[in-house]
Amino acid sequence: MIAMMAASMALAWFAAADEAPSFDAFFQEFAKKRDGIHVLEARFWQETVSPEETIEVGGSIVYVKPKRIIFRYDKPKEGPTYLIQDGKAYEFEADIKQLQVYDLENNPQAEVFFLGFDQNTDSLRDNYDVGVFDSDDKAKGAKGILIRPKMKGTDTGRFSEVRLFLRDEDYLPYRIQIVNNDDSKVNIAVSDFTVNGKLDLAKTCITLPEGTKIIEDDQYVETVGPGGKTVPANAAVSVQALEPPAPNTNTPKP
């Protein structure tokens, strides 16, 4: 499952890094621009191309600082929902009423999911070769980030290279290209960004109806009872509390 998620939703691709001074300067600017992003919503359209077939699906992305991201597949029909937070991945399939929970603790793949929205790249750069490239679509953004697994003898997922094309104004990804180890590739277009807007709290979690089976690390945990349940357990944290404070418009009296 984790390999599939890394292949279909990972948010990053590799090329040779710039000279060290410009590389470090870019990531300092990257962190600065990302620091002000507390919540966001966006739409995505995903095309998965393999020698056998091409599959197109779409959905929504919600990111909440610190480090909660939700992918909901809803086009051409309702599909699974993925939520990643606190070293765990949640995969909910509404049609069969099943939630699977996977431990991502100490798994470098977890950092790949957040690169599109988070500002801290230190952990990612510990496990992947990360570079900067000049985009071929400068009207939308001049720079991009590229990633290749270092392959230190651990499983870093199915992708071999990923390229993230960034908007100039906030370095959010508007296009993602992924090359997998099995000769397939994934193209993702991200659009309709809403940054630091008012966010429906229901969009920041997964709501489980009565009768949903919960399975964690391949072990049955429970069946959700009457009234349903939301995951993760801390999903009730107010999104508004994560938004930047309103600017102080009061001016001191002389």
C-alpha positions in Angstrom: 0.0 0.0 0.0 2.8 2.5 0.9 4.6 1.7 -2.3 1.4 2.4 -4.2 0.8 5.7 -2.4 4.3 6.8 -3.0 3.9 6.0 -6.7 0.5 7.7 -7.2 0.7 10.6 -4.8 4.2 11.4 -3.8 4.9 15.0 -4.3 8.5 15.3 -5.6 11.7 14.1 -8.9 15.6 14.3 -9.3 18.2 16.1 -11.4 21.7 17.2 -10.6 21.7 19.9 -7.9 22.8 23.5 -8.6 26.1 24.7 -7.1 25.9 24.6 -3.3 25.5 28.4 -2.6 22.5 28.8 -5.0 21.1 25.4 -3.8 21.2 26.5 -0.1 19.9 30.0 -1.0 16.9 28.4 -2.8 15.9 26.3 0.1 16.2 29.2 2.5 13.8 31.1 0.3 11.7 28.0 0.0 11.4 27.7 3.8 10.6 31.4 4.1 7.7 31.3 1.6 6.3 28.1 3.0 6.4 29.4 6.6 3.3 31.5 6.1 1.2 28.6 4.7 -1.0 27.2 7.5 -3.9 25.6 5.7 -4.7 25.1 2.0 -7.1 23.3 -0.3 -6.5 22.4 -3.9 -7.8 20.1 -6.7 -5.6 17.6 -8.6 -5.9 15.5 -11.8 -3.8 12.4 -12.0 -2.8 10.4 -15.1 -1.1 7.1 -14.5 0.6 5.7 -17.7 1.9 2.1 -17.9 2.6 -0.2 -20.9 -0.8 -1.8 -20.4 -3.1 1.2 -19.8 -3.6 4.8 -18.9 -5.8 5.6 -15.9 -7.1 9.1 -15.1 -8.6 10.1 -11.8 -9.0 13.4 -9.8 -9.7 14.6 -6.4 -9.0 17.1 -3.7 -6.0 17.9 -1.4 -6.2 19.4 2.1 -3.1 20.4 4.0 -3.1 21.5 7.7 0.0 22.7 9.5 1.7 21.0 11.2 1.9 18.0 8.9 -1.5 16.7 8.2 -2.4 16.0 4.6 -5.6 14.4 3.1 -6.1 13.1 -0.5 -9.7 12.4 -1.5 -10.3 10.7 -4.9 -13.7 11.7 -6.3 -13.4 11.7 -10.1 -14.7 10.0 -12.3 -16.3 8.3 -9.2 -15.8 8.3 -5.4 -12.6 6.5 -4.5 -10.4 6.0 -1.5 -9.3 8.7 1.0 -5.8 8.9 2.3 -4.7 10.8 5.4 -1.2 11.1 6.7 -0.2 12.5 10.1 2.0 11.7 13.1 3.9 8.8 11.4 0.7 7.1 10.4 -1.2 6.6 7.1 -4.9 6.1 7.0 -6.6 4.5 3.9 -10.4 4.6 3.9 -12.6 2.8 1.4 -16.2 3.9 1.8 -17.6 1.3 -0.6 -16.5 -1.6 1.6 -16.5 0.3 4.9 -12.9 -0.4 5.8 -10.1 1.8 7.3 -6.6 0.5 7.1 -3.9 2.2 9.3 -0.2 1.8 8.6 2.8 2.8 10.7 5.1 5.2 8.8 7.4 5.9 11.8 11.0 6.2 10.6 9.9 5.6 7.0 11.5 8.2 4.7 8.6 8.0 2.3 6.4 9.9 4.8 8.5 13.0 4.1 8.0 12.8 0.4 4.2 13.3 0.8 4.8 16.6 2.6 7.3 18.2 0.4 4.6 19.8 -1.8 3.3 21.8 1.2 5.7 21.7 4.2 8.7 24.0 4.6 11.2 21.7 6.3 13.3 19.7 3.9 16.0 18.5 6.3 14.6 15.0 6.9 13.9 14.5 3.3 17.4 15.5 2.3 18.8 13.0 4.8 17.2 10.1 2.7 17.0 11.5 -0.8 19.2 13.3 -3.3 17.4 16.6 -3.7 18.2 19.2 -6.4 16.8 22.3 -8.0 16.0 22.7 -11.7 14.9 25.5 -14.1 11.3 25.0 -15.2 10.3 24.9 -18.9 7.0 26.7 -18.0 8.3 30.0 -16.6 4.9 31.7 -17.0 3.8 29.6 -14.0 7.1 29.2 -12.1 10.8 29.4 -12.8 12.0 26.7 -10.4 11.4 23.1 -9.4 12.6 20.5 -6.9 13.9 17.1 -8.0 14.4 14.0 -5.9 16.0 10.5 -6.3 16.1 7.9 -3.5 19.6 7.4 -2.1 18.9 3.6 -1.9 20.8 3.0 1.3 19.6 -0.6 1.4 16.1 0.3 2.6 12.8 0.3 0.8 12.3 3.9 -0.4 9.2 3.2 -2.6 8.5 2.4 -6.2 9.5 5.8 -7.7 12.9 6.3 -9.2 12.6 10.0 -10.0 10.1 12.8 -9.2 9.9 16.4 -10.4 8.0 19.1 -8.6 7.2 22.3 -10.6 6.7 25.2 -8.3 4.6 28.5 -8.5 6.8 31.5 -8.1 4.7 33.3 -5.5 4.6 30.5 -2.8 6.5 27.5 -4.2 3.4 25.4 -4.1 3.4 22.6 -6.8 1.3 23.2 -9.9 2.6 20.1 -11.7 4.2 16.9 -10.6 5.9 14.2 -12.7 6.8 10.8 -11.4 8.8 8.0 -12.9 8.3 4.6 -11.3 10.6 1.6 -11.1 8.2 -0.6 -13.1 8.3 1.6 -16.3 5.1 3.4 -15.4 4.8 7.2 -14.9 2.4 9.5 -13.2 1.5 13.1 -14.2 -0.4 15.2 -11.7 -1.8 18.7 -12.3 -2.6 20.7 -9.2 -5.0 23.7 -9.4 -7.6 25.8 -7.6 -5.4 26.6 -4.6 -7.0 28.3 -1.6 -4.3 29.3 0.9 -5.0 30.2 4.5 -8.8 30.3 3.8 -11.6 29.3 6.2 -11.6 25.5 6.1 -14.5 23.1 7.0 -13.2 21.0 9.9 -14.9 17.9 8.3 -12.3 18.2 5.5 -9.4 17.8 7.9 -10.3 14.3 9.0 -11.9 11.0 7.9 -15.5 10.4 9.1 -16.2 6.7 9.6 -19.8 5.5 9.5 -21.1 2.8 11.8 -20.0 -0.6 10.7 -16.6 0.4 9.4 -13.9 -2.2 10.1 -10.6 -0.7 11.4 -7.5 -2.7 10.6 -4.1 -1.5 11.8 -0.8 -3.1 10.5 -2.9 -6.0 9.1 -4.5 -6.7 12.5 -8.2 -6.3 13.1 -8.8 -3.5 15.8 -12.6 -2.8 16.0 -15.8 -2.2 14.1 -17.2 1.3 14.5 -20.3 1.5 16.5 -23.4 3.7 16.5 -22.8 7.4 15.9 -19.7 6.8 13.8 -16.1 7.9 14.5 -13.6 10.4 13.2 -9.9 9.7 12.6 -7.2 10.6 13.6 -8.0 10.9 17.3 -6.8 14.6 17.4 -8.9 15.6 14.4 -11.0 18.0 16.6 -8.0 20.4 16.8 -9.3 23.8 15.5 -8.0 24.6 12.1 -8.7 28.3 12.9 -6.1 28.1 15.6 -3.5 27.2 13.0 -4.2 30.2 10.8 -2.0 33.3 11.1 -3.4 36.0 13.4 -5.2 38.9 11.9 -3.0 41.9 11.4 -3.1 44.6 14.1 -4.8 47.6 12.6 -4.8 49.6 15.7 -2.3 52.5 15.6 -1.0 53.9 18.8 -2.4 57.3 19.8 0.1 60.2 19.9 
